[in-house]
Amino acid sequence: MNKEKRIFLTIIIIVGIIFTAFVFWSVITETLLPLINKNDYRGFILNLIGFLIIYTGTLIIVYGGFLFVKNTYILFQQEDFNARCEMLREKSISKEEKKQIRKENTKCLFLAWKDGSRWLAIGFFLFIIGSIIINL
């Protein structure tokens, strides 16, 4: 890994830590502490569990999005995929051949998107579950 990539990654990690700290501070001071002050321990537990599930879901969504974009980028770097895209632009190819090429490219795209989409779906599911728990 070159120096620029390490610096960029370090900045991203620092910004992520600062953002996470602000979110945790906000949840603690604006949600959890008022519930404790009202002696609403059930609400405190539900909000704490729900928030942790939502936060985990958010991290998984970010990871899924990263995989989605990364795998798409890798696919567009492959010569066979690009060659098929160029073939689609040629006027000499029949409609049937173009249909087959589109089918192959679509299959490649879905394969590239499979892992990222799976993580995105899991993250959104956790987000929904956490939201339901908080609102019980």
C-alpha positions in Angstrom: 0.0 0.0 0.0 1.5 3.3 -1.0 1.7 6.4 1.2 -1.3 8.2 -0.3 -3.6 5.2 0.3 -2.4 4.9 3.9 -3.0 8.5 4.6 -6.5 8.4 2.9 -7.4 5.2 4.9 -6.2 6.8 8.1 -8.3 9.9 7.5 -11.3 7.8 6.8 -10.8 5.8 10.0 -10.4 8.9 12.1 -13.5 10.6 10.6 -15.4 7.4 11.2 -14.3 7.2 14.9 -15.2 10.9 15.4 -18.6 10.5 13.8 -19.3 7.3 15.9 -18.3 9.2 19.0 -20.7 12.0 18.3 -23.5 9.5 17.5 -22.9 7.6 20.8 -22.7 10.8 22.7 -26.0 12.0 21.3 -27.7 8.7 22.0 -26.4 8.6 25.6 -27.2 12.2 26.5 -30.4 12.7 24.6 -32.0 9.2 24.9 -30.5 6.9 27.5 -29.8 9.3 30.4 -33.3 10.9 30.3 -34.8 7.3 30.4 -32.7 6.5 33.4 -33.7 9.8 35.1 -37.4 8.8 34.6 -36.6 5.3 36.0 -37.8 3.8 32.7 -35.4 0.9 32.7 -37.4 -1.1 30.2 -37.2 1.8 27.7 -33.5 2.2 28.5 -32.8 -1.5 27.8 -34.9 -1.5 24.6 -33.3 1.7 23.3 -29.8 0.5 24.1 -30.4 -2.9 22.3 -32.2 -1.3 19.4 -29.5 1.3 19.0 -26.7 -1.3 19.0 -28.6 -3.4 16.4 -29.2 -0.3 14.2 -25.5 0.7 14.5 -24.4 -2.8 13.5 -26.9 -2.8 10.6 -25.5 0.6 9.5 -21.9 -0.8 9.6 -23.0 -3.8 7.6 -24.8 -1.5 5.0 -21.6 0.5 4.6 -19.6 -2.8 4.1 -22.2 -4.1 1.6 -22.0 -0.8 -0.3 -18.2 -1.0 -0.4 -18.4 -4.6 -1.7 -21.0 -3.7 -4.3 -18.9 -0.8 -5.7 -15.6 -2.7 -5.5 -16.9 -5.8 -7.3 -18.6 -3.6 -10.0 -15.3 -1.7 -10.5 -13.4 -5.0 -10.8 -16.0 -6.3 -13.3 -15.6 -3.2 -15.5 -11.8 -3.8 -15.5 -12.2 -7.2 -17.1 -11.3 -7.4 -20.7 -14.0 -9.9 -21.7 -16.8 -7.8 -20.1 -15.5 -4.7 -21.9 -15.2 -6.6 -25.2 -18.8 -7.6 -25.0 -19.8 -4.0 -24.2 -17.9 -2.9 -27.4 -19.6 -5.6 -29.4 -23.0 -4.2 -28.4 -22.0 -0.9 -30.0 -21.3 -2.5 -33.3 -24.0 -2.2 -35.9 -23.0 -5.4 -37.8 -24.1 -7.7 -34.9 -27.6 -9.2 -35.2 -30.3 -8.5 -32.6 -30.1 -12.2 -31.5 -26.4 -11.9 -30.8 -26.9 -8.6 -29.0 -29.5 -10.2 -26.9 -27.1 -13.1 -25.9 -24.3 -10.6 -25.1 -26.7 -8.5 -22.9 -27.7 -11.7 -21.2 -24.1 -12.6 -20.5 -23.3 -9.1 -19.2 -26.4 -9.1 -17.0 -25.3 -12.4 -15.5 -21.8 -11.0 -14.8 -23.3 -7.9 -13.2 -25.6 -9.9 -11.0 -22.7 -12.2 -9.9 -20.6 -9.1 -9.1 -23.5 -7.6 -7.1 -24.4 -10.8 -5.2 -22.1 -10.4 -2.2 -22.7 -6.7 -1.8 -26.4 -7.0 -2.1 -26.6 -9.8 0.4 -24.7 -7.6 3.0 -26.9 -4.6 2.1 -30.1 -6.7 2.7 -28.8 -8.0 6.0 -27.9 -4.5 7.1 -31.3 -3.1 6.2 -33.0 -6.1 8.0 -31.0 -5.3 11.2 -31.9 -1.6 10.8 -35.6 -2.5 10.7 -35.4 -4.9 13.6 -33.5 -2.3 15.7 -36.1 0.3 14.9 -38.9 -2.0 15.9 -37.2 -2.8 19.2 -36.7 0.9 20.0 -40.4 1.6 19.4 -41.8 -1.3 21.5 
